[in-house]
């Protein structure tokens, strides 16, 4: 969880951060204790004062679910799937579930993620959404959970080797989480995918440049099966552009926009969108005509920055069919990524941008514009990292796609 997302959740659930720490979650300075290998080399350690919150997804969801249901009037309908919307006079008044039960509501919130059927439901009601925006990068990630023995404690909290269009198709992220465990995720882009079998998974990890993943496999014990998600793209359903948006319905999170999971921004974007909903609810009633349209028009403010960052990184893959001349914003971000291994100050400025705390314009100050006009010191033929290098730092995260 990025710092901004953690701050939003803390505002919703005071004491959540301490509760997660008590359960073993790790909180660390992103620049000091994450270790990242960019295509051009290792990022140097820096004090960023940007903090990552690392735990397993089940722990985070369990703690939040417990807080939501504690003394609340909320009813949870487990193993229930929304099958369609209920309508009356052009307004959404509830949903019909997979058991033919009707649930009536003043406001229906679609937070069903990448598998959302909302576009189909709206089309079936005669409200065809505008075409979605896509950056097709053919992403995949393949994960396994490991347990550390008492004598193995890595010097990092997170280790990552990043993919980079158009040449670096393989990468990985390893994150230390609660109970002395490590979640290792092997990343593939442009159609690359780590195998789900034991030998294939290991060979993929060992083919990477970072020695950290070899260490994990050598020192830890597998605790889970290997799981794989593929068919992951950057997709934005621009519901805010619809000429008619029905009252009684809003969409949030991955139901609106899905992002490259390697950057770990999805949960933070969803949290910021929920905060937007809360803010508008303090001024207007959800039953008020036009409320849903106002909220849906406000959602893009939370999406634009992470969407641009993902597009800047992924537009160069062959699958995008968008290998156009890069505009100045693309060029500045790619220039920054190319130079991070040799410029710790630039890396320190980049961290809050990647963590959605500051805008990329902070990277384009006059001095940077001046430097960006010079050719890079190296071509994009990745250097081999020093396998005995000390700790150096950065990070990504995860999300869900089509399970295999």
Secondary structure, 3 states (H helix, E strand, C coil): CCHHHHHHHHHHCCCHHHHHHHCCCEEEEHHHHEEEEECCEECCCCCCCCEEEECCHHHHHHHHHHHHHCCCCCCCCCCCCEEEEEEECCEEEEEEECCCCEEECCCEEECCHHHCCHHHHHHHCCCCCCCCEEEEEEEEEEEEEEEECCCCCCCCCEEEECCECCCECEEEEEEEECCCEEEEEEEECCCCCCCCCHHHHHHHHHCCCCCHHHHHHHHEEECCCCEEEEEEEEEECCHHHCCCCCCCEEECHHHCEECCHHHCCHHHHHHHHHHHHHHHHCCCCCCCCCHHHHHHHHHHHHHHHHHHHHHHHHCCCHHHCCCCCCCHHHHHHHHHHHHHHHCHHHHHHHHHHHCCCCCHHHHCCHHHHHHHCCCCCCCCCCCCCCCCCCCCCCCCCCCCCEEC
